[in-house]
Amino acid sequence: MMRIVGVLLIAMGFLGAGGLFPAAAQQGLLNTVAYGEIAPGAPIAVRPLDNSDQNLVLQEHFERQLRAKGYAVSDDANLVLSFDTRDVVGAWSDGGVRTVIELKNNRHRTGQDPPQINLNIYNSSRGGLLNRGQSGGTLIVTPSQYRLDAVIDNHSNGERVWQAWATAEIRGAGTGVLGQTMVPALVANLGGTVKNQPFSAR
């Protein structure tokens, strides 16, 4: 029986720790579009569209990053940076049952022998410990994402000056942490245009 428990613990350790394959560094994607000029050091007001606790934390993070880049932060500035955050729910597909450990009754049926344990290391069709197989387990078609949208409008003439959006997959980190990793990337490209620029989301 102790041997059975040992095999189960080893298999669970492989699955829980990601097996033999280390997790890749998490990255997000940033897009920005410039519609006009933003003068260096210009005063900017920061306003969340949703006054949730998480967005108020992001507002303070935006203001710190703007000051660090030489911009003045003022509540009555003509340039207003408005931002919003949201979760984009992903899609999954159930392709069947992926079996890693199989327990079977001992064929001798003496009542003294432990059940047979089959540890499925690799199976090309059903999947196993080291692979998912062709139809094994739940397949993530579209991962869930966290998205941060930001715009800068000039309230003196009603014109939009700049727009940006950043996305990253929701993994182990909370969405609040993801938002704080996105703010420096947005501020670093303030007033510019980039397309699908990767940034570290960890």
C-alpha positions, 0 to 999 in steps of 0.5 A: 500500500505504501508503494501505491501512495508513493507512485500517486505522490510522484505523479501528482508532483509531476503534474503540480510542478509542471512536470519536466517542462518549466513554465514559460515567462508570461508576456503581454501585448501592447498596442498604442495609436497617436493622433496628436502631439503630447508635449514633454512634461505636459500636465495630465489628469488621470481618471478611472472610468470605474472607481473600483478599489483595484482601479484606484490603485492603478490610478496611483500607479499611473500617476507615479509612472507619469511623474517618473517620466517627467509629466506633471499630474494635475486634476484640472489639466486639459489632457485627461488620461482615462482608463478602464480594465476588464476580463475577457473570458476564454473558451474551452473544448472538452476533447475527452478523458485524459487518463494518467493513473489507472487502478484495476482489481488484481486478477487473482482475487485472493483478497490479499493482493493490492490493486494493480496500478498503471501509470500512463506515461505517454499515449498518443491518442488519449494522452498521458503524464508527458502529453495530452494526446489527440483528444485527451483532456480539456483544451483551451481554445482561447485563454482568458485575458485581462485587458487595460484600455487607456485614452488621452483626450484634450478637453480644451478642444474635445480631440483624442490625442492618444489611445492604448490597450494592453492584454495578457493571459490570466494565469497564476497572478491576480488581475491587479498584479497584471494591471500594475505590470501594464501601466509602465509599458503604457506610460513608456510609449505615451504619445507614440504608436506601437503594434503588438509590442510584447512586454513582461507581464510578471 
